[in-house]
Amino acid sequence: TTNTKQTTNPLEMTTNNRDEKSGVSVDIPVTPYNTQVAVITRVIKAILTRQSALLESPTGTGKSLALLCGSLASQRHLLQLPPPNGQQVKVVYATRTHSQAVQIIRELKKTVYRPLTCSLASRDKLCINPGIANRCDRDAECRKMLKKPGACPFAAAGELLPISGSASNDFAQPLDVEELAALGRRKAACPYLAAKRLVRENLALLVVCPYQYIVAHRIRKSLQLSLAGAVVVIDEAHNAAESLMEAASCDSIDLVAIQEELIPQLRSFISKAKPSDSSTELVESAEKMLKIAMSLCNWASEAAGELQSTDFEKKSQVWKGEEAMEVLDGIGFAATKIGSIRSAILQLVEDTPSGVVNAKALYALDDVTGAVKMAHSCQ
């Protein structure tokens, strides 16, 4: 059983709040429960020994505050060590929802820790452009505008906001998503691009985001959010399973969109590319995805004859795991090619002019790569 009574001596470590074994000084704004002491101690041990920790604490015992203080105390300790042991360690704190991420920022504000903090959210939540902010398709419209230099009056300032002369004051206090959007409005600078730069250039020492931003490779790669060497905290991890399954699942593919839209679009893009163009890699990506899209449609056409009636006007076919993997390998989704396929898809979506390729159809193919990768990892 876990004792949840409060301690008489904060942290029950030493009188100066230092963990006796690790030497890490910890600041916590409350007299902690014994459970918080246990969480902090184990978080510090896991970080300093570069191990994973699976921690459980009863509801209402200040688990999130303990996770924050333990992680940030360890981060501060590592930053203060003399070379070559001293190092800058990024903490990525993942929550189930955006509202829970906001709560983490509130908890952070109660502490003495002030690492440069970045709250991640989608364009939907951070767009401040009045021309598209209230549109239901603002994510797509934002992507279109950013592909046209000067189309969005807030874009350039957003890129500069994290490194501007006032950046040290603007980000002196941790900002949740709403506060980041408010800062963007005051500065007439895109908060989405500001957050993206904070992450891309590893300026942020604390990144707060929903699970999806670290488990979905497409989001992580688009933001250039690197987890290499980072401390990753997954709060309420029992809820993460659903996000993990979604990130590694492919429910259906719109073959009609691929055959009638994506394949002609890729062919057109390739044929119009000039040999002298500097976009050689982009053309190679288009050629790679054209080959896979055509192979998929050809296989589906051939496999249609094997379908069996299962319900009124419905036909289907079930393949065993090994058979399905063999089919996908033949189409072009071999495990060894997943990385290059994902890079090609992201490059086409991000770098081609708006409307040139069907992004939704490409993302459907990307979902297949996630399912294939998960299937191979389970073998």
C-alpha positions in Angstrom: 0.0 0.0 0.0 1.1 3.6 -0.6 1.2 6.1 2.2 -0.2 9.4 1.0 0.4 11.4 4.2 2.5 14.6 3.9 6.1 14.6 5.0 7.3 16.8 7.8 10.6 17.4 6.0 10.2 18.4 2.3 11.4 15.5 0.1 12.7 13.6 3.1 16.1 13.7 1.2 18.3 16.1 3.1 17.6 19.4 4.9 18.6 21.3 1.7 16.3 19.3 -0.6 19.0 17.3 -2.2 18.7 13.7 -3.2 21.4 11.9 -1.2 22.3 9.4 -3.8 22.3 11.6 -6.9 23.1 14.9 -5.4 20.2 16.6 -7.4 18.7 19.6 -5.7 14.9 19.6 -6.0 12.5 22.6 -5.5 8.9 21.9 -5.0 6.3 24.5 -4.1 4.5 22.4 -1.5 5.2 20.1 1.4 5.1 16.9 -0.6 3.3 13.7 0.0 5.4 10.6 0.5 4.1 9.4 -2.9 5.5 12.6 -4.5 8.8 12.0 -2.9 8.8 8.5 -4.3 7.9 9.7 -7.8 10.6 12.4 -7.7 13.3 10.1 -6.5 12.5 7.5 -9.2 12.3 10.1 -11.9 15.7 11.4 -11.0 17.2 7.9 -11.0 15.7 7.0 -14.3 17.0 10.2 -16.0 20.5 10.1 -14.6 20.9 6.4 -15.4 19.2 6.8 -18.8 16.6 4.1 -18.0 12.8 3.9 -18.4 10.5 4.2 -15.4 6.9 3.0 -15.2 5.4 4.9 -12.2 1.9 4.7 -10.6 0.5 7.1 -8.1 -3.0 7.4 -6.6 -5.4 10.0 -7.9 -5.1 13.4 -6.1 -1.5 13.0 -4.9 0.1 15.6 -7.1 1.6 13.2 -9.6 2.0 15.8 -12.4 3.8 18.3 -10.1 6.1 15.6 -8.9 6.9 14.5 -12.5 7.6 18.1 -13.5 9.8 18.9 -10.5 11.7 15.6 -10.8 12.3 16.0 -14.5 13.3 19.7 -14.4 15.5 19.3 -11.3 17.4 16.6 -13.2 17.6 18.8 -16.3 19.0 21.7 -14.2 21.5 19.3 -12.5 22.8 18.0 -15.9 23.1 21.6 -17.2 25.2 22.6 -14.2 27.7 19.8 -14.4 31.2 20.7 -15.5 32.4 19.4 -18.9 32.4 16.8 -20.3 29.5 15.6 -18.1 27.4 18.7 -18.4 24.8 18.5 -21.1 21.6 20.3 -22.4 18.7 17.8 -22.0 15.3 18.6 -23.5 12.2 17.4 -21.6 9.2 16.5 -23.7 6.1 16.3 -21.5 3.2 14.5 -23.2 -0.5 14.6 -22.1 -3.7 13.0 -23.4 -5.4 16.3 -24.4 -4.7 19.9 -25.0 -6.6 20.9 -21.9 -4.4 18.7 -19.8 -1.4 20.3 -21.4 -2.7 23.7 -20.3 -3.0 22.3 -16.8 0.7 21.2 -16.9 1.7 24.8 -17.7 -0.4 26.0 -14.7 1.5 23.5 -12.5 4.8 24.7 -14.0 4.0 28.3 -13.1 3.8 27.3 -9.4 7.4 26.2 -9.4 10.7 28.0 -9.6 11.7 26.3 -12.8 11.7 28.5 -15.9 13.2 26.6 -18.8 12.4 28.0 -22.3 9.0 26.3 -22.8 7.1 25.5 -25.9 3.4 24.5 -26.0 2.7 22.6 -29.2 -0.7 22.7 -31.0 -2.1 22.5 -34.5 -2.7 25.4 -36.9 -6.4 25.0 -36.0 -5.7 26.2 -32.5 -2.9 28.7 -33.1 -4.0 30.5 -36.4 -4.4 34.2 -35.8 -5.0 35.2 -39.5 -8.5 36.8 -39.5 -9.0 35.8 -43.1 -8.9 32.1 -42.3 -9.0 31.7 -38.5 -12.7 31.1 -38.4 -12.8 28.7 -41.4 -13.4 25.0 -40.9 -10.7 24.2 -43.4 -8.1 26.7 -41.9 -5.4 24.0 -41.6 -5.5 23.4 -45.4 -5.8 27.1 -46.1 -2.8 27.8 -43.9 -0.7 25.3 -45.8 -1.7 26.9 -49.0 -0.8 30.4 -47.8 2.5 29.4 -46.5 3.5 28.0 -49.9 3.1 31.5 -51.3 5.7 33.9 -50.0 4.1 37.0 -48.4 0.5 35.5 -48.6 0.2 35.5 -44.8 1.2 38.8 -43.1 2.0 37.0 -39.9 4.3 34.2 -41.2 7.7 36.0 -41.4 7.3 37.7 -38.0 6.3 34.3 -36.5 9.6 32.7 -37.7 11.6 35.6 -36.1 9.6 35.8 -32.8 11.7 33.2 -30.9 15.0 35.0 -31.8 13.8 38.6 -31.7 15.2 41.1 -29.3 12.2 40.8 -27.1 12.3 36.9 -27.1 13.8 36.7 -23.6 10.9 38.7 -22.2 8.2 37.1 -24.4 9.1 33.6 -23.3 10.3 34.4 -19.8 7.2 32.8 -18.4 5.8 29.5 -19.7 2.9 30.0 -22.0 0.0 27.6 -22.7 -1.6 27.4 -26.1 -4.0 30.3 -25.5 -1.3 32.5 -24.1 0.9 31.7 -27.0 -1.8 32.7 -29.4 -2.4 35.9 -27.5 1.3 36.7 -27.7 1.1 36.2 -31.5 -1.8 38.6 -31.8 0.1 41.3 -29.7 3.2 40.9 -31.9 1.3 40.3 -35.2 3.4 37.1 -35.5 2.3 33.6 -36.2 2.4 31.6 -33.0 2.3 28.3 -34.9 5.5 29.1 -36.8 7.1 30.5 -33.6 6.5 27.2 -31.7 7.7 25.2 -34.7 11.0 27.1 -34.7 11.4 26.7 -31.0 11.2 22.9 -31.5 13.0 22.7 -34.9 16.1 24.5 -33.6 16.1 22.9 -30.2 15.6 26.3 -28.5 13.0 25.0 -26.2 14.2 23.0 -23.1 10.6 21.9 -22.2 8.1 20.9 -24.8 4.5 20.3 -23.7 2.2 18.5 -26.1 -0.5 15.8 -26.5 0.6 12.2 -27.0 -0.2 12.4 -30.7 2.7 14.8 -31.3 5.3 12.2 -30.3 3.6 8.9 -31.4 2.5 10.0 -34.9 5.7 10.1 -37.0 4.1 12.4 -39.6 3.4 15.1 -37.0 6.8 14.7 -35.3 8.7 14.8 -38.6 6.7 17.8 -39.9 7.6 19.7 -36.7 11.1 18.3 -36.8 10.6 17.3 -33.1 13.6 15.2 -32.3 13.4 12.8 -29.3 17.1 11.8 -29.5 18.6 12.2 -26.1 15.4 13.8 -24.7 13.6 13.0 -21.5 10.1 11.9 -22.5 7.4 12.0 -19.9 4.0 10.4 -20.8 1.5 11.5 -18.2 -1.4 9.1 -17.5 0.3 6.6 -19.8 -2.6 4.2 -19.5 -4.4 6.4 -22.0 -1.6 6.3 -24.5 -2.5 2.9 -25.9 -5.3 4.3 -28.0 -3.0 6.9 -29.6 -0.4 4.3 -30.3 -2.9 2.0 -32.0 -4.3 4.9 -34.1 -0.7 5.9 -35.1 0.0 2.3 -36.3 -3.4 1.6 -38.0 -4.8 1.9 -41.5 -8.5 1.4 -41.6 -9.2 2.0 -45.3 -7.7 3.5 -48.5 -9.6 5.5 -51.1 -8.3 3.7 -54.2 -10.5 5.8 -56.4 -8.8 9.0 -55.2 -5.4 7.4 -55.7 -6.2 6.1 -59.2 -8.2 9.0 -60.6 -6.5 11.9 -58.8 -3.1 11.1 -57.3 -1.6 9.1 -60.1 -2.5 11.6 -62.8 -1.2 14.4 -60.6 2.1 12.7 -60.0 2.5 12.0 -63.7 1.8 15.6 -64.6 4.2 16.9 -62.0 7.0 14.6 -63.2 6.4 15.5 -66.9 6.4 19.2 -66.3 9.6 19.2 -64.2 12.5 20.6 -66.1 15.9 18.8 -66.2 17.6 22.0 -64.9 15.2 22.3 -61.9 16.8 22.3 -58.5 13.9 20.1 -57.3 15.6 16.8 -58.3 14.8 15.2 -54.9 11.2 16.3 -55.2 10.8 14.6 -58.6 12.5 11.5 -57.3 9.9 11.4 -54.5 7.1 11.8 -57.0 8.5 9.0 -59.1 8.8 6.7 -56.0 5.2 7.4 -54.9 3.9 7.0 -58.5 5.4 3.6 -58.7 3.9 2.5 -55.4 0.5 4.0 -56.1 0.3 2.2 -59.5 1.5 -1.0 -58.0 -1.2 -0.8 -55.3 -4.0 -0.1 -57.8 -2.8 -2.9 -60.1 -2.8 -5.4 -57.2 -6.2 -4.3 -56.1 -7.6 -4.8 -59.6 -6.1 -8.3 -59.8 -7.2 -9.2 -56.2 -10.8 -8.1 -56.9 -11.4 -11.5 -58.6 -10.5 -13.3 -55.4 -13.1 -11.5 -53.3 -15.8 -13.5 -51.7 -19.4 -12.4 -51.0 -19.8 -11.9 -47.3 -22.9 -9.7 -47.1 -25.5 -8.1 -49.4 -23.6 -6.3 -52.1 -20.4 -6.7 -50.1 -17.3 -8.7 -50.9 -14.1 -9.2 -49.0 -11.0 -11.3 -48.6 -8.9 -12.0 -45.5 -5.2 -12.7 -45.8 -3.1 -14.2 -43.0 -0.4 -12.1 -41.5 2.5 -13.5 -43.4 0.5 -13.5 -46.7 -0.5 -9.9 -46.2 3.1 -8.8 -45.5 4.2 -10.6 -48.6 1.6 -8.8 -50.6 2.6 -5.4 -49.2 6.3 -6.1 -49.8 5.5 -6.8 -53.4 3.6 -3.6 -53.8 6.6 -1.6 -52.4 5.9 -1.4 -48.7 8.9 -3.4 -47.6 10.1 -2.7 -44.1 13.4 -1.5 -45.4 11.7 1.1 -47.5 9.4 2.6 -44.9 11.7 5.4 -44.0 12.3 6.6 -47.6 8.6 6.3 -48.4 7.6 8.5 -45.4 10.2 11.1 -46.3 8.9 11.1 -49.9 5.3 11.6 -48.8 6.2 14.4 -46.4 8.4 16.2 -49.0 5.6 16.1 -51.6 3.0 17.4 -49.1 5.2 20.1 -47.7 7.2 21.3 -50.8 4.9 21.0 -53.8 2.6 24.0 -54.7 -0.9 23.9 -53.3 -3.2 21.6 -55.3 -0.5 19.8 -57.2 -0.9 16.5 -55.3 -3.8 15.0 -53.3 -2.4 15.2 -49.8 -5.2 13.1 -48.3 -4.4 10.3 -50.7 -0.7 10.5 -49.9 -1.5 10.4 -46.1 -3.5 7.3 -46.7 -0.4 5.6 -48.2 1.5 6.9 -45.2 -0.9 5.2 -42.9 -0.1 1.9 -44.6 3.6 2.4 -43.7 2.7 2.8 -40.0 0.7 -0.4 -40.0 3.5 -2.2 -41.9 6.2 -1.0 -39.4 4.1 -2.1 -36.4 3.4 -5.5 -38.0 7.1 -6.1 -38.6 8.0 -5.0 -35.0 5.5 -7.6 -33.7 7.0 -10.5 -35.6 
